[in-house]
Amino acid sequence: MKLHQLRQLIKEELETVMQEEAYNPADEVGRFYVVKKPTKGKMTKEDMVYEATVFDEIKMDETRGVYKNKSEANRHATEALKEYEMQLKEMEEAMNEFREAKKGIDEKKKAAKEKIQRLK
C-alpha cells in the first residue's frame, strides 16, 4: 500500500468518525411508552404498548397515548381494549337488531304481496 493510499484511508476513516460524533443529539426526555389504538383482529395489550424515544416515529392518528411509566401505559391499553371490545359488541347487537327488523319487514312484505295476489 502506498503512502498516498494510506493517507486517503485515514482521511476517510476520520471523516466517518467525525460524522458519527457530530450527530449525537441530546435526549433529556429519555424512553417512554406509546399506546397504539386497538385495531381489527386479535390485538393484545402487548401489541398495543411499545417503548420509544423522541427520535422514533409516532403516528398521531394511530396513537392512543404516550406515558412515562410502563404500568400506566399498560393500564390505559387494557382500558382501550375493553372499550373497543364493548363498541364491537354494541355494533354486533345493533346489526343483529337490524337483521331481525329487516327479516320482519320482508315477512310482512311477503304476506302483503300474497294478500294482493288473492284479491286479484
C-alpha positions in Angstrom: 0.0 0.0 0.0 1.4 3.3 -1.0 1.6 6.3 1.4 -0.9 8.2 -0.7 -3.5 5.4 -0.4 -2.8 5.1 3.4 -3.4 8.8 3.8 -6.6 8.6 1.8 -7.9 5.7 4.0 -7.0 7.5 7.2 -8.8 10.7 5.9 -12.0 8.7 5.0 -12.0 7.0 8.4 -11.6 10.3 10.2 -14.4 11.8 8.2 -16.6 8.8 9.1 -15.8 9.1 12.8 -16.4 12.9 12.8 -19.7 12.5 11.1 -20.8 9.9 13.7 -19.7 12.1 16.6 -21.2 15.2 15.1 -24.7 13.6 15.1 -25.2 12.8 18.7 -28.2 14.8 19.7 -29.2 15.3 23.3 -32.2 13.4 24.6 -33.3 14.7 28.0 -36.7 13.1 27.7 -35.4 9.5 27.6 -37.5 6.5 26.9 -41.3 6.5 27.2 -44.2 4.1 26.3 -46.6 4.6 23.4 -50.0 3.0 23.4 -51.5 2.4 20.0 -55.2 2.4 19.2 -56.8 -1.0 19.1 -57.4 -2.3 15.5 -59.3 -5.2 13.9 -58.2 -8.7 14.7 -56.9 -10.3 17.8 -54.9 -7.4 19.3 -53.4 -7.8 22.8 -52.1 -5.3 25.3 -48.6 -6.3 24.4 -49.3 -5.5 20.7 -50.5 -2.0 21.7 -47.7 -0.9 24.0 -44.1 -0.2 22.8 -41.1 1.6 24.1 -39.9 4.6 22.1 -37.7 7.7 22.2 -38.2 11.2 20.8 -36.3 10.1 17.7 -38.8 7.3 16.8 -41.7 7.9 14.5 -45.0 8.1 16.3 -48.1 8.4 14.1 -50.7 10.6 15.9 -53.7 9.0 14.2 -52.6 5.5 15.4 -51.7 6.6 18.9 -54.0 6.4 22.0 -51.4 8.0 24.4 -47.8 8.4 25.4 -46.7 7.6 29.0 -43.5 7.8 31.0 -44.5 4.8 33.2 -44.9 1.3 31.6 -47.5 0.2 34.2 -49.6 3.4 33.4 -49.3 2.6 29.6 -50.4 -1.0 30.2 -53.4 0.2 32.3 -54.5 2.6 29.5 -54.0 -0.2 26.9 -56.2 -2.5 28.9 -58.9 0.2 29.2 -58.7 0.9 25.5 -59.1 -2.8 24.6 -62.2 -3.1 26.9 -63.8 0.0 25.3 -63.0 -1.3 21.8 -64.5 -4.7 22.6 -67.6 -3.1 24.1 -68.0 -1.0 21.0 -67.7 -4.1 18.8 -70.3 -5.9 20.9 -72.7 -2.9 20.7 -72.2 -2.8 16.9 -72.8 -6.5 16.6 -76.0 -6.2 18.7 -77.2 -3.3 16.6 -76.5 -5.2 13.4 -78.4 -8.3 14.8 -81.4 -6.0 15.6 -81.3 -4.6 12.1 -81.2 -8.0 10.5 -84.2 -9.1 12.7 -86.1 -5.9 11.8 -85.3 -6.5 8.1 -86.4 -10.1 8.3 -89.7 -9.0 9.9 -90.2 -6.3 7.2 -89.5 -8.9 4.5 -92.1 -11.3 6.0 -94.7 -8.6 6.2 -93.9 -7.6 2.6 -94.4 -11.2 1.5 -97.7 -11.5 3.4 -98.9 -8.3 1.9 -97.9 -9.5 -1.6 -99.9 -12.7 -1.0 -103.0 -10.8 0.1 -102.8 -8.7 -3.0 -102.5 -11.7 -5.2 -105.6 -13.2 -3.6 -107.6 -10.1 -4.1 -106.9 -10.1 -7.9 
